Amino acid sequence: MYRYYFYQNQRGDIPAKDFIVNLSEEVQGKIVKWISLLQEYGPTLKRPYADKLRDKIYELRLSFGKLEIRILYFFWNSCIVLTNGFMKKTRNVPESEIEKAINYMNDFIKRNGGGEK
């Protein structure tokens, strides 16, 4: 079983958590279920629940009615680090969201002891 953490920047902002708490309770409940699946299956969790994007960044894929919600994350040691979330409005995941997740990942690894073990 994988543990998960929310990425927190040096100012104390927690982008993924801030995104999630602003969603309805119903959507939050579904996110909790998907995170539980991610904890259980780790990197082997595939579509429709999760998918690898690039550069060690993955997406948790949620549909709720007409909403397409994505939570980006990466694996570090035996943990899942949730970086950022957004409402998907286009067919592809915006490069700006992937780049944001990569920057968060690099910052997290730098401040938490270097590379993966």
ROTI-606130 format. One record per atom (N, C-alpha, C): x, y, z; atom name; chain. Coordinates in steps of 0.001 Angstrom, whole numbers. Layout:
{node {X,Y,Z},"CA","A"}
...
END
This chain:
{node {844,-1183,0},"N","A"}
{node {0,0,0},"CA","A"}
{node {888,1245,0},"C","A"}
{node {600,2150,-906},"N","A"}
{node {1339,3402,-1021},"CA","A"}
{node {717,4459,-113},"C","A"}
{node {1551,5272,484},"N","A"}
{node {1064,6433,1218},"CA","A"}
{node {1049,7615,265},"C","A"}
{node {188,8573,528},"N","A"}
{node {192,9755,-324},"CA","A"}
{node {368,11010,516},"C","A"}
{node {926,12007,-151},"N","A"}
{node {1163,13313,450},"CA","A"}
{node {751,14385,-543},"C","A"}
{node {427,15541,-30},"N","A"}
{node {203,16700,-877},"CA","A"}
{node {1498,17498,-937},"C","A"}
{node {1906,17878,-2148},"N","A"}
{node {3053,18762,-2297},"CA","A"}
{node {2739,20091,-1614},"C","A"}
{node {3715,20614,-871},"N","A"}
{node {3591,21919,-224},"CA","A"}
{node {4816,22738,-590},"C","A"}
{node {4591,23943,-1114},"N","A"}
{node {5734,24770,-1469},"CA","A"}
{node {6300,25457,-232},"C","A"}
{node {7375,26199,-411},"N","A"}
{node {8060,26816,727},"CA","A"}
{node {7220,27872,1427},"C","A"}
{node {6247,28453,737},"N","A"}
{node {5354,29443,1353},"CA","A"}
{node {4233,28785,2147},"C","A"}
{node {4089,27463,1979},"N","A"}
{node {3026,26750,2682},"CA","A"}
{node {1803,26471,1836},"C","A"}
{node {1814,26894,567},"N","A"}
{node {686,26607,-329},"CA","A"}
{node {661,25117,-658},"C","A"}
{node {-535,24568,-767},"N","A"}
{node {-719,23149,-1086},"CA","A"}
{node {-1672,23082,-2287},"C","A"}
{node {-1148,23228,-3521},"N","A"}
{node {-2000,23401,-4699},"CA","A"}
{node {-3056,22315,-4914},"C","A"}
{node {-2695,21042,-4822},"N","A"}
{node {-3677,19975,-5084},"CA","A"}
{node {-4775,19990,-4033},"C","A"}
{node {-4397,20135,-2788},"N","A"}
{node {-5390,20148,-1704},"CA","A"}
{node {-6299,21369,-1826},"C","A"}
{node {-5721,22529,-2132},"N","A"}
{node {-6513,23742,-2311},"CA","A"}
{node {-7536,23563,-3435},"C","A"}
{node {-7137,22892,-4501},"N","A"}
{node {-8047,22632,-5608},"CA","A"}
{node {-9178,21717,-5152},"C","A"}
{node {-8843,20641,-4470},"N","A"}
{node {-9833,19636,-4074},"CA","A"}
{node {-10854,20202,-3088},"C","A"}
{node {-10418,20968,-2103},"N","A"}
{node {-11355,21471,-1087},"CA","A"}
{node {-12358,22460,-1655},"C","A"}
{node {-12096,22999,-2829},"N","A"}
{node {-13034,23918,-3462},"CA","A"}
{node {-14052,23216,-4353},"C","A"}
{node {-14006,21893,-4400},"N","A"}
{node {-14971,21114,-5181},"CA","A"}
{node {-16120,20684,-4279},"C","A"}
{node {-17225,20244,-4884},"N","A"}
{node {-18375,19800,-4094},"CA","A"}
{node {-18014,18553,-3288},"C","A"}
{node {-18782,18293,-2244},"N","A"}
{node {-18540,17120,-1404},"CA","A"}
{node {-18657,15832,-2210},"C","A"}
{node {-19588,15792,-3166},"N","A"}
{node {-19750,14597,-4002},"CA","A"}
{node {-18488,14320,-4811},"C","A"}
{node {-17945,15371,-5407},"N","A"}
{node {-16718,15217,-6205},"CA","A"}
{node {-15555,14837,-5294},"C","A"}
{node {-15469,15461,-4128},"N","A"}
{node {-14412,15124,-3176},"CA","A"}
{node {-14486,13649,-2787},"C","A"}
{node {-15698,13136,-2603},"N","A"}
{node {-15868,11726,-2272},"CA","A"}
{node {-15330,10814,-3352},"C","A"}
{node {-15570,11168,-4606},"N","A"}
{node {-15056,10366,-5716},"CA","A"}
{node {-13535,10451,-5774},"C","A"}
{node {-12991,11615,-5517},"N","A"}
{node {-11533,11775,-5504},"CA","A"}
{node {-10923,10878,-4433},"C","A"}
{node {-11529,10840,-3260},"N","A"}
{node {-11036,9984,-2174},"CA","A"}
{node {-11029,8519,-2617},"C","A"}
{node {-12067,8083,-3320},"N","A"}
{node {-12122,6694,-3817},"CA","A"}
{node {-11002,6431,-4820},"C","A"}
{node {-10777,7382,-5730},"N","A"}
{node {-9725,7200,-6735},"CA","A"}
{node {-8344,7199,-6065},"C","A"}
{node {-8141,8050,-5072},"N","A"}
{node {-6863,8059,-4354},"CA","A"}
{node {-6663,6729,-3632},"C","A"}
{node {-7728,6156,-3085},"N","A"}
{node {-7622,4840,-2438},"CA","A"}
{node {-7188,3771,-3429},"C","A"}
{node {-7752,3814,-4639},"N","A"}
{node {-7318,2878,-5685},"CA","A"}
{node {-5848,3092,-6022},"C","A"}
{node {-5443,4341,-6115},"N","A"}
{node {-4053,4671,-6407},"CA","A"}
{node {-3133,4167,-5302},"C","A"}
{node {-3556,4313,-4062},"N","A"}
{node {-2763,3797,-2948},"CA","A"}
{node {-2613,2278,-3044},"C","A"}
{node {-3659,1608,-3444},"N","A"}
{node {-3630,152,-3522},"CA","A"}
{node {-2800,-356,-4698},"C","A"}
{node {-2972,258,-5870},"N","A"}
{node {-2338,-262,-7084},"CA","A"}
{node {-1074,473,-7500},"C","A"}
{node {-842,1659,-6962},"N","A"}
{node {370,2396,-7299},"CA","A"}
{node {516,2629,-8785},"C","A"}
{node {1740,2475,-9308},"N","A"}
{node {1978,2767,-10719},"CA","A"}
{node {1310,1789,-11684},"C","A"}
{node {732,716,-11185},"N","A"}
{node {40,-218,-12086},"CA","A"}
{node {-1411,182,-12335},"C","A"}
{node {-1918,1221,-11637},"N","A"}
{node {-3283,1697,-11880},"CA","A"}
{node {-3328,2357,-13253},"C","A"}
{node {-4210,1875,-14097},"N","A"}
{node {-4292,2350,-15488},"CA","A"}
{node {-5632,3023,-15759},"C","A"}
{node {-5828,3392,-17031},"N","A"}
{node {-7097,3968,-17483},"CA","A"}
{node {-8230,3015,-17170},"C","A"}
{node {-9359,3500,-16796},"N","A"}
{node {-9815,4889,-16862},"CA","A"}
{node {-9454,5712,-15632},"C","A"}
{node {-8800,5118,-14641},"N","A"}
{node {-8523,5805,-13380},"CA","A"}
{node {-7294,6703,-13440},"C","A"}
{node {-6247,6236,-14082},"N","A"}
{node {-4984,6969,-14076},"CA","A"}
{node {-4247,6721,-15383},"C","A"}
{node {-3276,7579,-15660},"N","A"}
{node {-2465,7419,-16861},"CA","A"}
{node {-1152,8166,-16656},"C","A"}
{node {-100,7682,-17294},"N","A"}
{node {1182,8382,-17241},"CA","A"}
{node {1188,9451,-18321},"C","A"}
{node {1661,10645,-17959},"N","A"}
{node {1749,11734,-18926},"CA","A"}
{node {3154,11791,-19507},"C","A"}
{node {4108,12310,-18730},"N","A"}
{node {5512,12336,-19155},"CA","A"}
{node {6385,12762,-17998},"C","A"}
{node {7683,12488,-18125},"N","A"}
{node {8674,12921,-17131},"CA","A"}
{node {8262,12570,-15702},"C","A"}
{node {7828,11341,-15487},"N","A"}
{node {7447,10822,-14170},"CA","A"}
{node {6158,11430,-13616},"C","A"}
{node {5442,12179,-14433},"N","A"}
{node {4176,12789,-14005},"CA","A"}
{node {3016,11931,-14505},"C","A"}
{node {2094,11663,-13581},"N","A"}
{node {893,10884,-13878},"CA","A"}
{node {-332,11752,-13633},"C","A"}
{node {-1485,11295,-14147},"N","A"}
{node {-2737,11978,-13889},"CA","A"}
{node {-3750,11014,-13305},"C","A"}
{node {-4464,11471,-12306},"N","A"}
{node {-5632,10786,-11786},"CA","A"}
{node {-6799,11371,-12560},"C","A"}
{node {-7590,10510,-13206},"N","A"}
{node {-8608,10936,-14165},"CA","A"}
{node {-10005,10735,-13583},"C","A"}
{node {-10713,11814,-13359},"N","A"}
{node {-12069,11727,-12819},"CA","A"}
{node {-13052,12423,-13737},"C","A"}
{node {-14152,11750,-13972},"N","A"}
{node {-15275,12364,-14668},"CA","A"}
{node {-16417,12437,-13677},"C","A"}
{node {-17080,13570,-13658},"N","A"}
{node {-18225,13736,-12772},"CA","A"}
{node {-19237,14568,-13546},"C","A"}
{node {-20240,13897,-14095},"N","A"}
{node {-21166,14588,-14991},"CA","A"}
{node {-20398,15074,-16204},"C","A"}
{node {-20498,16360,-16455},"N","A"}
{node {-19763,16941,-17590},"CA","A"}
{node {-18376,17442,-17192},"C","A"}
{node {-18044,17326,-15917},"N","A"}
{node {-16739,17790,-15450},"CA","A"}
{node {-15670,16744,-15718},"C","A"}
{node {-14548,17187,-16209},"N","A"}
{node {-13352,16348,-16361},"CA","A"}
{node {-12313,16935,-15423},"C","A"}
{node {-11984,16166,-14395},"N","A"}
{node {-11087,16646,-13343},"CA","A"}
{node {-9805,15837,-13393},"C","A"}
{node {-8681,16513,-13252},"N","A"}
{node {-7398,15844,-13234},"CA","A"}
{node {-6613,16281,-12000},"C","A"}
{node {-5990,15290,-11360},"N","A"}
{node {-5064,15538,-10260},"CA","A"}
{node {-3733,14958,-10721},"C","A"}
{node {-2690,15777,-10776},"N","A"}
{node {-1380,15308,-11227},"CA","A"}
{node {-555,14885,-10019},"C","A"}
{node {319,13908,-10240},"N","A"}
{node {1118,13351,-9142},"CA","A"}
{node {2350,12665,-9686},"C","A"}
{node {3256,12311,-8754},"N","A"}
{node {4438,11516,-9092},"CA","A"}
{node {4719,10570,-7938},"C","A"}
{node {5553,9586,-8200},"N","A"}
{node {5958,8634,-7170},"CA","A"}
{node {7344,9018,-6682},"C","A"}
{node {7532,8952,-5378},"N","A"}
{node {8822,9244,-4758},"CA","A"}
{node {9008,8255,-3627},"C","A"}
{node {10105,7490,-3700},"N","A"}
{node {10315,6376,-2785},"CA","A"}
{node {9075,5486,-2866},"C","A"}
{node {8405,5215,-1789},"N","A"}
{node {7186,4402,-1830},"CA","A"}
{node {5948,5252,-1586},"C","A"}
{node {6018,6488,-2028},"N","A"}
{node {4930,7437,-1768},"CA","A"}
{node {4410,8042,-3067},"C","A"}
{node {3190,8523,-2971},"N","A"}
{node {2552,9277,-4042},"CA","A"}
{node {2515,10722,-3579},"C","A"}
{node {2967,11636,-4430},"N","A"}
{node {2921,13053,-4093},"CA","A"}
{node {1974,13736,-5078},"C","A"}
{node {848,14228,-4559},"N","A"}
{node {-158,14925,-5362},"CA","A"}
{node {282,16374,-5512},"C","A"}
{node {434,16823,-6753},"N","A"}
{node {1015,18141,-6984},"CA","A"}
{node {-8,19232,-7260},"C","A"}
{node {-893,19018,-8207},"N","A"}
{node {-1838,20058,-8603},"CA","A"}
{node {-3063,19425,-9252},"C","A"}
{node {-4136,20180,-9279},"N","A"}
{node {-5366,19709,-9881},"CA","A"}
{node {-5988,20802,-10719},"C","A"}
{node {-6841,20396,-11662},"N","A"}
{node {-7488,21363,-12543},"CA","A"}
{node {-8686,20724,-13231},"C","A"}
{node {-9560,21569,-13762},"N","A"}
{node {-10676,21134,-14586},"CA","A"}
{node {-10163,21093,-16021},"C","A"}
{node {-10302,19950,-16639},"N","A"}
{node {-9822,19785,-18001},"CA","A"}
{node {-10871,20323,-18971},"C","A"}
{node {-10437,21228,-19853},"N","A"}
{node {-11369,21861,-20794},"CA","A"}
{node {-11040,21552,-22244},"C","A"}
{node {-9902,20914,-22468},"N","A"}
{node {-9493,20560,-23831},"CA","A"}
{node {-9231,19062,-23892},"C","A"}
{node {-9028,18561,-25083},"N","A"}
{node {-8799,17126,-25254},"CA","A"}
{node {-7521,16658,-24555},"C","A"}
{node {-6465,17433,-24684},"N","A"}
{node {-5182,17075,-24081},"CA","A"}
{node {-4980,17811,-22768},"C","A"}
{node {-4150,17221,-21912},"N","A"}
{node {-3770,17899,-20676},"CA","A"}
{node {-2887,19086,-21067},"C","A"}
{node {-3216,20286,-20586},"N","A"}
{node {-2411,21459,-20943},"CA","A"}
{node {-951,21298,-20512},"C","A"}
{node {-55,21663,-21412},"N","A"}
{node {1383,21593,-21111},"CA","A"}
{node {1719,22418,-19874},"C","A"}
{node {1012,23531,-19678},"N","A"}
{node {1305,24386,-18522},"CA","A"}
{node {1047,23641,-17215},"C","A"}
{node {42,22764,-17166},"N","A"}
{node {-240,21992,-15954},"CA","A"}
{node {821,20918,-15734},"C","A"}
{node {1276,20297,-16817},"N","A"}
{node {2346,19293,-16705},"CA","A"}
{node {3630,19958,-16238},"C","A"}
{node {3962,21105,-16826},"N","A"}
{node {5168,21832,-16428},"CA","A"}
{node {5099,22255,-14961},"C","A"}
{node {3923,22681,-14526},"N","A"}
{node {3743,23047,-13126},"CA","A"}
{node {4038,21838,-12236},"C","A"}
{node {3497,20665,-12600},"N","A"}
{node {3728,19443,-11818},"CA","A"}
{node {5209,19071,-11808},"C","A"}
{node {5886,19216,-12941},"N","A"}
{node {7319,18919,-13012},"CA","A"}
{node {8103,19865,-12099},"C","A"}
{node {7766,21151,-12129},"N","A"}
{node {8439,22113,-11253},"CA","A"}
{node {8207,21770,-9788},"C","A"}
{node {6966,21410,-9437},"N","A"}
{node {6667,21017,-8062},"CA","A"}
{node {7451,19765,-7671},"C","A"}
{node {7517,18797,-8593},"N","A"}
{node {8265,17565,-8323},"CA","A"}
{node {9736,17879,-8073},"C","A"}
{node {10334,18688,-8929},"N","A"}
{node {11749,19031,-8776},"CA","A"}
{node {12003,19761,-7460},"C","A"}
{node {11110,20662,-7099},"N","A"}
{node {11235,21382,-5832},"CA","A"}
{node {11101,20411,-4657},"C","A"}
{node {10128,19527,-4716},"N","A"}
{node {9908,18552,-3646},"CA","A"}
{node {11140,17673,-3446},"C","A"}
{node {11675,17140,-4540},"N","A"}
{node {12831,16243,-4457},"CA","A"}
{node {14053,16999,-3925},"C","A"}
{node {14245,18217,-4394},"N","A"}
{node {15386,19032,-3924},"CA","A"}
{node {15305,19263,-2414},"C","A"}
{node {14099,19549,-1911},"N","A"}
{node {13944,19858,-486},"CA","A"}
{node {13792,18633,387},"C","A"}
{node {13654,17444,-226},"N","A"}
{node {13437,16232,561},"CA","A"}
{node {14494,15163,324},"C","A"}
{node {15692,15565,59},"N","A"}
{node {16787,14609,54},"CA","A"}
{node {17191,14001,-1260},"C","A"}
{node {17005,14719,-2346},"N","A"}
{node {17543,14228,-3623},"CA","A"}
{node {16671,13217,-4308},"C","A"}
{node {17322,12350,-5071},"N","A"}
{node {16640,11413,-5960},"CA","A"}
{node {15880,10318,-5258},"C","A"}
{node {15180,9545,-6067},"N","A"}
{node {14398,8424,-5548},"CA","A"}
{node {15304,7317,-5041},"C","A"}
{node {14826,6631,-4039},"N","A"}
{node {15565,5504,-3474},"CA","A"}
{node {15056,4214,-4056},"C","A"}
END
